[in-house]
Amino acid sequence: MDAQLIRTLGLGKTYLMGREQIHALAEVELSIERNSFTAVIGPSGSGKSTLLHLLGGLDRPSAGSIQVNGFSLEQLDENALAAYRRQTVGFIFQTYNLLPSMSALENVAFPLRFAGVRRAERLERAMALLGEVGVDDRAFHRPDELSGGQQQRVAAARALVHNPQLILADEPTGNLDSHTGLQIMQLLAELRRQGRTVVVVSHDPRIAHFATHTVRLLDGRLVDEQEYEASLRLVAPSDLA
């Protein structure tokens, strides 16, 4: 089996805003190994979320190719792309995206409805995953009865319920205090140790401490550490006041 799970070739994404073209990504060449934890670091507007959406099949590229397990996402029709998202990818979002009318248990079990899994089995698998992420004691509470950290753990359990190869997390600590954010990053690192491939995008460089690989984005381009650090020094402290 190829050691690479994902490879992008000349990947680009352009959005049309009125008459103006916004180049969110340009010529991104990226390889992600199986069973790795890749941190994608960059400031707001650097193209991090765009890259994550393309890798997860939530959007289509304007240029280039995304190869996952040896096949090209941009060549898939909508049904095949939906199957890819359902079977291969687990998403974790900054805003949790939990259904407010459902309990934590029901939120985790919900994606299995689309796989034709019986209700009893859905709930059994969901409860086991809530136990794995440490919130099984909150299984019957709705999202508004949970802390931010608990909601993010429920979101992680939901991302795992169909046993995906790939976990994609978009600023998963963005709404959390530093202590809770640390716990979520430790959880993601443990998922990698269990054999999954994890990609996290964040503006926070501290997530690199948990990663096996780190890449940096600036203005839609991959850059090396030296160029990235130099760009940060261009912003004087007085400019941030």
Helices and strands as residue ranges (DSSP letters): E 4-17, E 20-33, E 37-41, H 48-55, E 63-68, E 71-72, G 73-75, H 78-88, E 89-93, H 104-109, G 110-115, H 119-132, G 136-138, G 143-145, H 148-160, E 166-170, H 178-193, E 197-202, G 205-210, E 213-218, E 221-223, H 225-233, G 237-240
